[in-house]
Amino acid sequence: MLDVSIIIPVYNKMEQLERSLYFIANQIDTGISLEVVVIDDGSTEPVKDIINCYTDQIKNLKYLYLERDKHSCRSRTRNIGISESSGNILVFLDCGIVIPDFFIERVVNRIGDCTNMVLYHYVMGAFTEPNKEDLLVIENIKPSNLADICEQLRYHPDWEDMRTSHFELVDHDLNRMDVPWSMGWGGAVTASRDIVLLAGGFDETLKGWGAEDTDFAYQLHKHGASMYATDDICTLHLPHPSDDNIDQKIKSSYLNRKKMHMKHRTFDTEIYPYSADLHFDLIMAKFNRLVTHYYVPAYSDSLIELLNREYVQGAERTAVIGADSHAVLSTLNVSHVFLQNKGLLQRYQSTWPEKEFVYLLGLDTLYPSKHFDVIIVTDYFRMFSEPLIGIMLKELYRISKKVVFLYNDSYVSYLATTAGWTWHNRQELEQLFERSQLMFHTERQVGDCKVFEAGKAVTVVV
């Protein structure tokens, strides 16, 4: 078995492929056994001509041509690259990304015999527009000076890897992040073969652009990968005109993220479609440290008694969203609790084994239609943005026969007064409900808290 396999998918882009192969061919010779596997995803250009130019310079250079069909996608090319490779260490490199002359030596030294390590390399210029001024910076780039040039570009606003600050905040140890997989962009990634095979490779149902790489990173993380960013092993993406429409990319990425959640069905994948990669770890860190009962009003015993008597008693399946205090959970007799704080979730599962704790928010769940008899939603609901509330309302009314909302008129959360989060008032909530064609039709007052039942708005024709 070889030491390292570099896997490069390509579709046309002959010039970019030639540059990638040139930098690979000029690696420092350290006796490390290396192969390069180029998977051509049905190019219409004569990509094989570039391969022929490098067969003498790269000893183990494989080329496979795939006919273009309905199954064509980045994931399939990479998976075929995995199956056709034989290296203990796999390097996934996008066409047009170039590597310094010490790249292979350093990744081997870093991973060694480790069977679960994954390295995410800095990629300079991933979003750089190919104009003349930008290209002058890298005009004389070559394998021997690439590292120095990357260092010059590390904090250049037009060239830096957009993940740089996030990498530095955890001192490049991605395992310290709440969702390290969200940094798992696929342009330049090195991993031990064992962890790649254990994770099952790339998901070939994710077509088009976006999310197939972070889904792969999620699978790696789920199977115990140890993830690091490599500030000492940088790469460069050579700027070139984009062949994708930005609106199409955004739509494709969103749809793939939704598919990703359909597989995993956890809170972190549930809100991933609605969050930017670069801020997603911060969002998840917020929820993993959020103790809800400090930010919603305290609910009285008489209110809990009313909820138990009027809504929970006699029902087979009931749930609460936005409650994590011992006082509420020990007295509210629901069968299911939706929680987003992973630490509390793990602790409460052992504290109340009779309840099922669900790591979801309620935007996109695994439950069939009308699974619950009733779902109770606390004032916690008021902290979410309008788009998320609309999505949540639609889902809650799909999975439950009845949805009940708690609302405290006099309470304004610390989240709004100090932290600057959203905290909707009654009027704003009514407008949000109207947009979802819902209206409050039952209201009870218990102390400072109102209990609303809401249902479909009825249009009266006069």
Secondary structure, 3 states (H helix, E strand, C coil): CEEEEEEEEECCCHHHHHHHHHHHHCCCCCCCCEEEEEEECCCCCCHHHHHHHHCCCCCCEEEEECCCCCCCCHHHHHHHHHHHCCEEEEEEECCCEECCCCHHHHHHHHHCCCCCEEEEEEEECCCCCCCHHHHHCCCCCCCCCHHHHHHHHCCCCCCCCCCHHHHHHCCCEHHHCCCHHHHCCCCEEEEEHHHHHHHCCCCCCCCCCCCHHHHHHHHHHHCCCEEEEEEEEEEEECCCCCCCCHHHHHHHHHHHHHHHHHHHCCHHHHCHHHCCHHHHHHHHHHHHCCCHHHCCCCCCHHHHHHHHHHHHCCCCCEEEECCCCHHHHCCCCCCEEECCCHHHHHHHHHHCCCCEEECCCCCCCCCCCCCECEEEECHHHHHCCHHHHHHHHHHHHHHECCEEEEEECCCCCHHHHCCCCCCCCHHHHHHHHHHCCEEEEEEEEECCEEEEEEEECCCCCC
